[in-house]
Amino acid sequence: MAPPPPYGQGPPPPYQGGDPYRQGGYPQRDGGRALAGVIHLVAGFVVAVFLLHMLFVVFEANQDNGFVNGIYNLAKVLVLGLGDVFTPDDAKLGVVLNYGLAALLYLIVAQLIVRVLNRP
């Protein structure tokens, strides 16, 4: 009698039906998962822009620099009216509060959309 093959070698297990690479047994909508990934990526990009803008304002980055100016303009467009919700006496604190709120709302809305798209 021949010895058994080493672990990990030998014939594959019998086919049980379904896709062996999917977990949970629910059919997945690949288009929804792809769209959820794109939304996650875009929300992450927007939050990164807001964080960079807040850092540039707090540490008084050179506004004549092209990258700093581009981040400022992009953040101003993406804030969607939330740039003046809080108006404290300190302008830097106002930027941190307003753009932080906008970043938080982007993350929450993106997470809700991703959950709906990934629902079975």
N, C-alpha and C positions, 0 to 999 in steps of 0.2 A: 504494500500500500504506500502511495506517495505522500510525502508530508504536505500539510496545507500550505497554500501560498502565503508569503509575508503579508503583514497588515497593510491594507490599502491597495493590494493587487488582487487580481482575480476577476471573476465576472461581475458586472454591475447588478444591483438588486433588480428584481422584476419591476416592470413599469406598472405604476398604480393609477395612472391617469392624472390629468392636471399638469400644471407647469411646476417642475420641481424647484424652480428658482424663486417662486413667489411664496410669501409667508401668509398664513392666516386663512387660506382657502377661499378668499373672496376674489372675485374678478376685479382687476385693477383697470382703470382707464388711463392708459399710458399718456394720452394727450393732456389729461388733467394733472398728472404728475409732472409732466414737462412744464406746463404753464405754472404750476406751483413753484417749481425750481426757479423759473425766470422771475416770478414775483419776489421770491426770497432774495434773489441776487440783486434786483433793483432796489428793494427796501434796504438792503445792506449797503449799497452804494450811496443812497440818499443819506442814511444815517452817518456814514463815513464823511460825506461832504459837510454835514452839520457839525460833526465833531471837529473837523479841521477848521471850519469857520470859527467855532467857539474858541479853539486854541489860538488861532491867529489874532482874534480880538483881545483875548485875555493877556497874551504875551506881546501885544502891540507889534505885530509883524508889519513889514514894509508894504504899504498898499500899492506902491509903484511896481512891485514885483509882479510879473505876468501870472504866475501860478496862484499867488495869494489873491490877486484881483479876480482871476477866473473863478476861484472857489467862492469868493464873496458874491460875485454876480450869480453863480449857479445856486448858491444857498438862498439868495434873495428871491429867485424865481421859484424854487422848490418849497419855500416855507408856506406858500398858499394862504397868505393873510394872517398867519399866526405870529408874525414878527413883532407885533405890538400889543400882545395880550397883557403882558405885565409891563408896567412903566415905573420902575423904582428910580430913585435919584441917581444911583450909580449906573451908568450906561453899560458897563461891562456885565454887571449882574443881570441887567435886562436882556442882553444878548444870550447869556447862558440860560436864563429861565425860559425865554421864548423859543429859542432853537432847541433846547432840551425837551420842551413840551412837544414841539413839532416832531422831533426824532422819536419820542415815545409813542405818539399817535401813529406815525408811520409804521412802527414795529407792531403795534397792536392790530391795526387794520390789516397789515400784511399777514400776520399770524392767523387772523380769522379767515381770510380768503384762502390761505394755504390749507387750513383744516377743512374747509368746505370742499375744496378741490380734491383732497386726499381721502374724503369720506367714502366708504365702500358703498 
